[in-house]
Amino acid sequence: MSRFRLHSSLAVALSLGLQAGFTAPALADDCSRFAQARDAYLGQTGDGMAAALEQMARQRNIPVEAAAFYWGGTLLQADDRASLASLAQLTLATYQWDDNSDRAEHAMTRIADEHGSRVAALYAGLMFSDGRGVPDPYRARAYLADAAQGGNRDAAAFLPMHDACFGQRMALN
């Protein structure tokens, strides 16, 4: 190897090492900000619907799971934009239940994919990045981008935060 190539290789390696050293703290800050915003958003939205679901179950004197099934079926039959948004929120509320995250993720993607719900696409994008199930930043980004392109302002706000956190790692894969 020529002396020039050796020096060039060392310079590139040093440059990449320094870049990694300086970008790691910034990346950690970006990911921390994204995680806090995502968790607060999902928590507030899911908790609000969970409270409504619990109230419905108490009124009918039935288990919460039965109330979710009944209400979800009614919302799905309505098949309008507002009902699909409520169904997505209901699904998000069930996402918090023990051993239900995979089922809720699957249901959320079906609402987004089969019914075109941008709210469900937003929630799916956030769910795929929160670590409850298998993290999938590629699917998370696809759903967030789809919701943002469809006019969902919350998704448009979360997309750059997602990219700041996961973009570099996604580009290296």
N, C-alpha and C positions, 0 to 999 in steps of 0.2 A: 504494500500500500504506500502510495507516495506521501511525502510529508504534508503536502497541501491537503490531501484527502483526510489524513489523520487529524490535522488541526480543524478542518471543517467539520468532521464528524464529532470531535470533542466540543466544538463551539455549539453545534446543534443540540447535542445531548445536554450540555450545561444550560442552554437557553430553555429547553423543555423542562429541565429540573427546576430552574428558577421560576418559570411560569407556573408550574404545578404547586410550588411552595407558596407563591403569592396568591394564587387563585383559590386554593383550598379554603382559607378562612372566609373569603367572599362567598364561595359556593355554600359553605355551611350556614352563613347568615341568610343567603337567599332561600335555602331549604327550610331554615327555621321560620322565616317570615311566611313562606308558603304554607308550611304545616300548621302554624298558629291560625292563619286566616282560614284555611280549609277546615280545620277541626272546629273552630268557632262557628263557621257557616253551617256545616253539617249538623253540629250539635244543636244550634238554635232552631234550625228548620225541622230536624227530626224530633226534638223535644216538644215543639209546639204541636206537631201532628200526633205524637204519642199521647199527649194530654187529652186531645180531642178524642182519640181512639179509646182511651181509658174511660172517659166520660160516657161515650156511647155504650161501652160494655156494661158499665154500672147501670145505666138507664134501662138496658134490656135484660140485665141480670144474666149475662153470658160471659164466658171467658174472653179475654182480650184477643186471643188468636181467632176465635170464631167471629168476633166483631170485625177484625181485619179482613177475614175471608169474605164476609157478607158485604162489607162496605167496598172492598176492592172489586168484587163482581159487579156491583151496582155502578161504580165509576167506569169500569171497562165497557159495560153495555152502553153507557151514555155516549162514549166515543167522541166527545168534543174536546176542544183545546183545554178548557178549564177543568174538565173532569180528568183528563190525562195528566194535567199538572198536579191535581189533588192525588191521583193514583201514584204518581212519582213520589210525592211527599209521604204518602202512606207507606209505600215500599221503603222509603228511607227510614221511617220510624221502625219498621220491622228489622232493618239492617242492624239495629242495636241489640236485638235479642240474641241470647246465647245460641251458638251453632246455626245461625241463620244468615250469616253474611254472604256465603256463596249463593244461596238461593235468592237473596235480595239483589245481589249483583246481576245474576242471570235475568231476573224479572225486570230490573231497571234497563238492561240493554235491550230486552225485547220491547219495552215500551218506547224506547228511543228509536230502535231500528224498524219495528213493524208499524208504529203509529206516528213516527216523525216528531215526537215530543222533544223540543229543545230543552225543556226543564229536566227531563229524564236524562238527556245527553250530558247536561251539566253535572247532575248528581253522579252519573256513571263515571265521568271523567275524574271527579273528586274521589269517588270510592276506590277507583283503581290505583290511586296514589297514596292511600292512607295507611297501608300496611296491615289491614285486617285480613285480607285475603292475600293471594300472591300478587306482589306489586307488579304492575304492568304500565310503565310510563309511556309506552307507545300507544296502547289503547286509551290511556288517560288523555293523552294529547289529542288523539283523533276525535274523541267524544267532545272534549273542550272546544276544539277548533270547529267541529260541526255545529255545536250550540252557538258559538260566537258568530259564525257565518250566517246562522239563521236569525240573528238579531238579539240573542240573549246577552244582556249587558253584564250580568254577573260572570258568565263564561268569558266574555271579552276581558274582564278585569283579572280573572284567574289565569288565563292563558299565558300572558307574559311572565307571571310569577312561576308557573309550571316550567316554562322554557328556561328561566334563569336558574332554576334548581336542577332540572334534569337534562337540559339541552346539550351540555357539553358531554355528559356521559352517554347520551343517546347518539351523539355524533361519532363518538369513538367506537361504538359497537358496529 
